Amino acid sequence: MAKEVAGWFHRPAFWLRSDEMKTEIAINPIACDGHGICAELLPELIELDEWGFPILKSRNLPPALLDHARRAERLCPTLAVIIREY
């Protein structure tokens, strides 16, 4: 059921059509130890700085890269890669 939030109706994510879903990728800088696995698995969106820590080129995650991003999230040894769908 939709809830009214400050005059707007908020729809739960499962009500959204797939073309309305947005996916973002983020890196938790506190958890990250700079292993660089994420940049190897997702070079289209992540590059490493001179110390080996990841820098996101874009937070928006295209659907074509979702499988690669999920793999990077799963294989990160410190669980610093975060994928959010809304």
C-alpha positions as CSV (number, residue, x, y, z in Angstrom):
1,M,0.0,0.0,0.0
2,A,1.3,3.5,-0.8
3,K,2.1,5.8,2.0
4,E,1.8,9.6,2.0
5,V,5.1,11.2,2.9
6,A,5.1,15.0,3.2
7,G,2.4,15.4,0.6
8,W,3.9,12.8,-1.8
9,F,2.9,9.2,-2.2
10,H,5.8,6.8,-1.7
11,R,5.5,3.5,-3.7
12,P,7.5,0.5,-2.4
13,A,10.2,-0.7,-4.8
14,F,8.3,-3.8,-5.8
15,W,5.5,-1.6,-7.2
16,L,7.9,0.2,-9.6
17,R,8.3,-1.0,-13.2
18,S,11.8,-2.1,-14.1
19,D,12.4,1.0,-16.2
20,E,11.6,3.1,-13.1
21,M,14.1,1.3,-10.9
22,K,17.4,3.1,-10.3
23,T,20.6,1.4,-9.1
24,E,23.6,3.1,-7.6
25,I,27.0,1.8,-6.5
26,A,28.9,3.2,-3.6
27,I,32.1,2.5,-1.8
28,N,32.3,2.7,2.0
29,P,35.7,4.5,2.5
30,I,36.0,3.5,6.1
31,A,35.6,-0.3,5.4
32,C,37.8,-0.3,2.3
33,D,41.4,-1.5,2.7
34,G,42.4,-0.9,-0.9
35,H,42.6,-4.4,-2.2
36,G,41.5,-3.3,-5.7
37,I,39.4,-6.3,-6.6
38,C,36.4,-4.0,-7.3
39,A,38.4,-2.1,-9.9
40,E,39.5,-5.3,-11.6
41,L,36.0,-6.6,-11.8
42,L,34.3,-3.3,-12.8
43,P,36.9,-1.1,-14.6
44,E,34.0,0.8,-16.4
45,L,33.0,2.5,-13.1
46,I,35.9,2.1,-10.7
47,E,39.5,3.3,-11.0
48,L,42.2,3.2,-8.3
49,D,44.0,6.2,-6.9
50,E,47.8,6.2,-6.4
51,W,47.4,4.4,-3.0
52,G,45.1,1.7,-4.5
53,F,41.8,2.9,-3.1
54,P,38.8,3.0,-5.4
55,I,37.4,6.1,-7.0
56,L,33.9,5.9,-8.6
57,K,33.6,7.4,-12.1
58,S,29.8,7.5,-11.7
59,R,27.4,6.4,-8.9
60,N,24.8,5.5,-11.5
61,L,24.9,1.8,-12.4
62,P,23.7,0.9,-15.9
63,P,21.7,-2.3,-16.1
64,A,24.3,-3.8,-18.4
65,L,26.9,-3.7,-15.6
66,L,24.7,-4.9,-12.8
67,D,26.0,-8.5,-12.9
68,H,29.6,-7.3,-12.8
69,A,28.8,-4.9,-9.9
70,R,27.1,-7.6,-7.9
71,R,30.1,-9.8,-8.3
72,A,32.4,-7.0,-7.1
73,E,30.1,-6.5,-4.1
74,R,30.1,-10.2,-3.3
75,L,33.9,-10.6,-3.7
76,C,35.0,-7.5,-1.8
77,P,37.0,-8.9,1.2
78,T,35.9,-6.0,3.5
79,L,32.3,-5.7,2.1
80,A,33.0,-2.0,1.2
81,V,31.1,-2.2,-2.2
82,I,27.4,-1.3,-1.8
83,I,24.7,-1.6,-4.4
84,R,21.4,0.2,-3.8
85,E,18.3,-0.2,-5.8
86,Y,15.4,2.1,-5.4
